[in-house]
Amino acid sequence: MAERSPNPAQGVPCAQWARAQRIDPVGTAGSHAGYVLVEWPLPWPRDAGDVQALDAVREVVAGRGFRIQLLVPEAGRRRRVALYRRPPGPFTRFEGRELHVEVDAVRREDRTASDGAPDDPGIGDALGRATDRLLAGGGEPVGGCEVLVCTHGRRDRCCGSAGTSLWGQLRGSGIEGAGVRLARTSHTGGHRFAATCVVLPAGTAWGFLDPDALVRIVRRTGPLDDLLPRYRGCSGLDSPAAQALERAVLAEAGWPLFDCARSVVDLGGGRLRLVASGPAAAGAWEATVVPAATRPVPDCGQLPELSKRAETEHRVEGLARIG
């Protein structure tokens, strides 16, 4: 069957439009104090914040700068909660701790809970208490690497299609195991860059992904040339401009940069300095980061000119190593 052409009155899928327009994703990773990962069954609403049973989780981290990500639960009768926190000082990685809530045990204690309902208030309260314990330093350290692939189709159809396809292909790619955990997650931002993912504890966000690219990203192997245009930035850095500078330095320093403690200093007048310390890629770089094109952020299928949001891209000029 021939592929249907998009209706000109409705626009094209947002990821198709972004690729055609060569939208630069760098600087769109967001800046977060940390992440809270909560296993919660499908279906998810368009906004993860509309899951009322998780109000207790949101109350625990309110005002702290954490981003909540829903994960499709693994098989079994437990719900996992993981909290990744940004440590003070230059950023290398988020520090993660995790706990598991026994679903059946919660239901036995909460006689008012509906039997098996996904919005069981008792389970939501138990997940909130688990989050509170993690904030206080409880739980166990999270080992290895987590790859969160956005498949949130109710939020954006490109994530639902491209993200789910990517996740399905990765399931047979051998990427899992040996310290790598793969999960389907809710909206990570940047739906127009689908398929997208966040890699923890590194806090790096990526778009326009295919299985080969993501395997190389997780394993940190091979050339970066075709991966740099997919890099949205590191959410452990404080601004889109800082994320843009880091990508420019990454092009020079290579994969070892992600093992370094990194800080970005604003020198004024658009001039930034990135300082990296570590055994493999220590050094300092300066550049001017200037606003470039301002691009619309259309909803999927919406004509770009009807978009109510826009984001400004950033261009790095005059990158020089100074130490």
N, C-alpha and C positions, 0 to 999 in steps of 0.2 A: 504494500500500500504506500502510495506517495506521501511524503511528509507534508502536513498542512502548513501553509504559510501563515504567519501571524497576521491578525486583523490590523490594518494600518491605523484604524481608529482607536485601537487598544494598546498599540506599541508592541514591543518585543519583550521576551523574558529578560529580566534585569541583568543576569550574568552574561547573556549573549550580547546585550547592548554594551556592557562594560568592557568586554573583550574587544568588540568592534571599535570602541572609542579609545581603547588603550588607556583606560583609567588606571592610574597608579595607586595601588593599595597602601603604600607605606604611610604610616602615621595614623592608621585607623584601628589599631589594636586596643585602644583604650588604656588608661592608667589606673591600676587597681592596687589597693592595699592587700588584696588576696582574693581567693576563690573559695566558695563553699559548694561542694559537689554533693548532691542529694539524689539517691536512687528513688525514682517515683514512676509508677507505671503509666504507660500510654492508655488513652490519648491525652496529650497535653493541650491546654488552650493556646490561643495565639500568643498570649503573654504569660510567661511562667509565673509572674506575680499574681495571676488570677487564680492560682491553686490555693483556695482559702485554707485548706487543711495544713498548709505550710506557713501560716502566719507566725507560728511560734519560732520557726527558723529565722524568718525575716526580722522579728522583734529582737532576737539575740544579736544580730549583726547590724542593726539599724544605725546609720550614721558613721559606720566604721570604714566605708569604702570597699567592702567586699562585693564581689559579683557572684550571684547564685546561679549555678548551672544544674539543670535536671539531667539525670542519666537514666537510660533504660535499665531496669534492674537485671542483674544476673539471675540465673536460675537458682531457686532455693527459697527459703522462708526468712531471709534476712534482708534488711535494707542497710546499705552502706552510706555513711556520711564521712566526707573527707574535708578538712580545712587546710588550705594552703595560705600561709601568711608571709608577707614580705618582711624580711628582717631589716633592722636599721642599717644605715650606711650604704656604701656602694652595692649595687645589685649584681648577684651572680645567679641565684635561683630562689624560688619560693620554698619555704619550709612546710612540709606536709605532715599531717597526723590524721588518723582515721579511727572510726568506731563502727560497729555493726549493731543494729537493733533487731532483736528477734520479733518478727511480726506476730507469731502465734502467742508468745508470752504477753505482748501488749494487749491483744484482744481478750485474753483471759482476765487481765486486770481491769479492763475497761468494759463493764457489762453493758454500757449504753452504745458501744460502737456497733455499727452495722456489720453484719457478717460478710467479710470479704470485699467490702466496698473500697475502691481505690482512694476515695477521699476520707477514709477512716480518721476521725479527729484524734483518736487515741494514738495512732501511729504518728500523725503529724506532731503531736505534743512530745512524744518520745524522741522524735528526730530533733526537735528544738532543744530538749534537754541534752541530747548527745552533742549538738553544736556548742552549747554552753560549756560542756566538759572539755571539748577540744580547744575552745578559746582559753580555758584555764590551764591548758597544757596537758590534758588527759589524752587517753587513747594511745595508739601505737604509731611510730613513724611510718610514713609511706615510703616504700622502697621503689626503685626503678622509675619508669617513665609512663605517663598517661597520655594517650592520644585521644582527644575529644573531637569527634567528627560531627558537625551540625547536620542533623537530618530533620529539622523542625519544619515540616511541610505546612502546618497551619500558620506559621509565621511568614513563610516565603516559599513559593512553589519551586524555585530553583534549588533551595536547600533541600526541599523534600525529594526532588528528583536527582539532582547531581550528587547531593550529599549521601543519599541512601544508596545510590549506585556505587559511589566510592567506597562506602563502608562494606557493601557486599563483596566487592572485588578484593578488598583488603583482608577479609575473613579467610581467604584461601591463599594469601600471598606469603605466609610465613613470618609476617611482621610481629605477630603476637608471641608471647613467651620470651624467655631470656630477659626478664625484667621489663617487658613492654606490655601495657594493658590498653586495649582498644575499647572505646565506648561510643555509643550514640548519645548526643547531647542536644540540649535546647539551644535557642538562638545565641550566637556568639557575636552578633554585630556583623556588618559587612556582607549582607546577604547577596549583594550584587557581585561579590567575588566568589560565589559558590563554584565548586565545593570548597568549604572552609574547614579549618580545624585550629584548635589550641593545643599546644604541647606543654605539659607540666612535668617537672617543676620549673622548666626553663622559662615559661610564661611567653613563649613565642607564638604568634598568630600568623596563619598562612591562608592564601586563597588561590583560586584557579588551579586546584589540585587534581592530579591523577595518581594512580597507585604508585607508579615508578617514582614520581617526585616525592611523595610522602614517605616512601621507604627510605629514600636517600636523606630526607630531612631528619627522620627519627634516628637513623644510624650515623648521621653526620659524615657521609662519605661522598666522594665524587665531586665534580666541579660545581661551583655555585652560579655560574653564568645564567642558566635558565631558571634558577630558583630565586634569585634576587628580585625579579619583577613580580614574584608571588608573595613576597614577604610583607606582611602588614605591620610588623614591628613587635617590640617586646613590651608587654604590659607592666613590667617592672621599672620602666623608664617613665619620666614624668610628663612628657608632652609629645605631640606629633612631630615637632621640630627635632626633639632629641631622638625620636625613633628614626627619623629620616637620616640624621647624622650617623646613627649607629649602623644603618644599612650601608652607607658609603664606606665606613670603616671596615665592615664585614667583607666587602668586596676586596679590600687590600689584605686584611689579616687572616681571613678564612675561618673555618670552623672553630679553631682554638679560641676565638674571641668569646664564644658562648661559655667557656669555662673560666673566664676572667671576671673579677669584680669590676663593674663599670659604673661610672658616674659622669654626668653631663653638667657642665657649668655654663651658665648664661653670662657671656662677657659684655652684652649690650650691643645694640645696633644690629641685631641679627646674627652676631658672631657667637659660636658655641665651641666649647672644648670638651672632648670626650677623653677621659682618663681610664685606662684599663690596667689592672694589675693581676698578674698570674704567671705561672711558670712557662706558658707557651706563647703568649701574645701580649706582653706588657708594653705599654707605650702611651703616647698622648697624641691626639689629632685635633686640629682646629679647622673650621670651615664657616662660611656664611650660609645660613639657611634662610631662603627667601620664599614668600608666598608665590605660588605659580597659578595655574588655572583654578578657578572655582567651578566645580562640577555639580550638577543636580544629583540628588539621591532619590531616584524614582522607586515607587513601589513596583513589584513585579507586574509586568504587563501594562504599566501606566506610561503614557507619553512623557518623556523627560521634561518637556516644557511645562507640564502640569504639576511637577513635583513641588512640594512645600518645603523641602529641605535641600541644603547644598553643603558641600565640604570643599575646603581649599587644599589643593595639593601643595607639597613643599619640594623645593629644588635646592640641592646642595651645590655650592660653588666654592672653588678654590680650596679643596681639601688638601691639607698639608700635615705631614707628621712632624711633630715638634719635639718628640722625646721618645 
